[in-house]
Amino acid sequence: MATAKKCDRCGKLYEHLGKRDICILKDMHPYPTESLDLCEECYKKLTEWLNNK
């Protein structure tokens, strides 16, 4: 079962299937108990950007 989410970056509504690793996103967030909700497009852009460093 999917969970409906809203992307914290672009505001797009999407379904989160729980299949991706978000450990890096939690490490980057200013509040360690919070997490970022990113749609697939924003998640892909972030991981591409992180891999180019």
Secondary structure, DSSP 8 states (H G I E B T S, - for coil): --EEEE-TTT--EEEE-S-S--HHHHHHSSSTT------HHHHHHHHHHHHT-
